[in-house]
């Protein structure tokens, strides 16, 4: 198989086309095409490689591409992050999050993924999302910049977690 290695804006545009092509028939829990979720996850990310990862973060999990195809098109960095972001439902969520913590690219994209999912009304998973935000704040595993954190717009409790991470409020903890 030929290796292409798309990167920069060329890579972002290719990832966007792949996302739209494959996720246009995937319908999310809100009844919208899944590509819209991927676009929202990528929206506040400036780094082209992270934007590619964000656009393709569900592509393997939904069965549309495999890791070798992603690696051949976008390189090992993108492939490794997507491998980590692809969740095996048989693995407990906490263990999955521990794996995400090992890759800075995956962690940044996962936080934006969680933010978008929380905004879309997945109330039954909100506690897991808050646990994740609490986990990266408390464990000081923030590979996120202040601008990443500032662009998160989730429910009020997630905003509180962000404010704690930015040290803009004190005397509050998430239990």
Beta strands, then each sheet from edge to edge (+ up, - down):
end
